[in-house]
Amino acid sequence: MMPNKLIHPVTELLSPWLTLPNSVSLSVTGMTLDSRHVKQDDLFIALQGALLDGRQFIGNAISLGAGMVLSETKNAQEHGNISYDKDVAIVHFYQLQKALSALAYRFYFPAEDCHKVIAITGTNGKTTIASLLANSLTLLNQTSAQMGTIGNGLFGQLTSSLNTTLDALSVFSCLNNYQWQGAKYTLMEVSSHGLVQGRVSALPFHSAIFTNLTRDHLDYHGTMQEYADAKKRLFNEFPIQQRIINLDDEIGATWLSDYPDAISYSATGKKTLSHRYVTITNIHYLAQGLSFEFDSSWGAGKIDAPFYGDFNVSNLAAVITQLLCENFSIQDIEKTLPLLDTVAGRMEQYIFPARETTFVVDYAHTPDALQKALVALKKHTKMGRLICIFGCGGDRDKGKRPEMAKVAEAFADKVILVDDNPRTEPAAQIMDDILAGFKHPERVDCIHDRKTAITELLNSVQKNYLILVAGKGHEDYQIIGEKRIDYSDRVLLASLQLLENKKADL
């Protein structure tokens, strides 16, 4: 199905905020924040951003054919003032940033409601839950899209994204596109940044899932309380029909008391008497994945799934809860979950049979996520050793660096430090900050280049090693200084795997 052609008279489009004179009577066919992307008769949005002032690019937008410009002003008295450049109206708009989400929704969904959008928020698990839900719904014949860290698009057709939550215009442009491709659901990772900055403020979410809250983004939010408050906006400020909350998380358990209509999920057998629930019991850790039973307000079932670790039990509990809320039967869920694909860069295995060694690539980049990944893999090492390769990002929360070290030292048999997007900080300084958290830093290997660390380790390991390569997951770049350099743990390990297989065939 081809997308519909959007044509909006600006007087009607802007009527909730402005009354325009009859002289401004044109219709616009698109909206953009980037003057380089302006097409004929587009509405150019000139925001006063933290890094760039969009008003500096108004002239360029007009030269490319913009039909009208909305220019953000910080002065309430200037709201609605109109100036002209080459007969193009420049309308001054007070607090345009705050109105942008509602303006975008009004533009991209003028005549019909948006399909069901399910929001997933929390520190860890967002990407996995979004991917597994999109996969599950697709297998259940419900065309589904996904928006978040590993990309945006219909399930299986993702294109990469720089931000977990896109800007307000892109959010609704994508949702409009998915709807015209037949999507019944979009699974959207919603970041704390996106909530605070109002990128999704006008989106009528159908459902919201809270995973957990652990230390992250304190360079932005300042305190854990402010971080938690940012996440809670999703549950307080939107017309959510289903609030699904992790009972095993301390913050989640507190929030449940605030929402009598919420649904709880637990991977540890917990349930609340006052809420609908899904709770997991009788977990078995198998070579092929996981097996467990669940009890719920909808009935009981048994699940086999090709995943590893307690955190994936929790992720699957969230998936089961959402599917039950959507009235899928327990029998359909039991048939569907064993068919799910692993998620790119999330506990993704690269097996080297001749060496009896497995590398696992995971996005774990917080102390909590790293601990959960290591604890999960420890249950699968049997007689072997567990090695952890990780680093910490530059220009980000420095406080978590020694905490990551403590986790790695406590749960891994050996630790190798590598670079992980040092950005504009000296990589050696970042490693020193991490090393400060070790009781025995002399036992830690420091190899800045990830490729060198992984290749040398592969060539030196003995049998029955399990190696966690943490931090980058799905990322296909390394940021050094201001440069974005092509690099992927996944691509490297896949190429080494291919080389090993060729040697075995000789």
Number of C-alpha atoms within 10 A of each C-alpha: 8 7 11 10 8 13 16 18 13 21 17 14 18 15 10 11 14 17 12 17 9 8 7 15 12 14 19 21 18 21 24 19 19 15 23 11 13 22 19 15 19 23 24 30 28 28 22 18 11 6 6 11 12 18 21 13 17 22 14 14 28 26 13 17 17 27 24 27 27 21 24 23 22 13 11 11 11 14 19 19 16 18 12 11 13 8 10 16 20 22 23 24 27 21 17 21 20 15 18 21 23 19 21 24 24 17 24 25 15 14 8 7 11 23 18 18 21 23 23 25 26 22 21 22 23 25 28 24 26 29 28 22 29 27 26 25 23 20 17 15 9 15 20 27 32 30 31 25 23 22 19 26 19 24 23 14 10 15 11 14 14 10 15 21 23 22 17 26 22 17 21 26 17 19 26 20 18 24 21 13 16 15 21 18 25 31 28 28 28 27 25 26 18 20 19 17 15 18 27 26 22 21 18 18 23 19 23 26 29 29 25 22 19 18 16 22 17 17 12 13 17 12 14 15 11 14 23 18 15 18 24 19 14 27 23 12 11 17 14 17 14 19 21 27 29 27 28 19 16 12 18 21 16 12 18 21 13 11 14 12 15 20 25 29 34 25 25 16 16 15 22 17 6 13 17 19 23 29 25 25 17 11 17 12 16 15 10 11 16 20 20 17 16 20 16 18 14 15 11 14 15 17 20 20 22 17 25 22 20 20 18 24 22 22 25 23 22 30 25 25 26 23 19 18 16 11 10 14 13 18 11 13 20 16 14 19 21 17 14 17 14 17 20 19 25 22 26 22 20 17 16 18 14 10 16 14 19 21 22 23 25 25 22 25 22 23 20 18 23 24 19 19 25 23 18 18 22 19 13 17 15 12 9 16 18 22 22 23 24 23 27 29 21 21 14 18 16 16 14 20 24 20 18 25 26 19 21 24 20 15 20 21 13 17 22 21 22 28 25 24 24 24 19 14 15 13 21 14 12 21 21 14 17 23 21 15 19 20 12 10 16 9 12 15 14 20 16 17 12 23 16 12 17 21 13 11 14 19 9 9 15 13 16 17 20 25 28 26 27 28 26 26 23 21 18 15 16 19 18 18 14 9 12 13 12 10 16 19 24 24 12 15 22 15 12 17 16 13 11 15 14 10 9 10 6 5
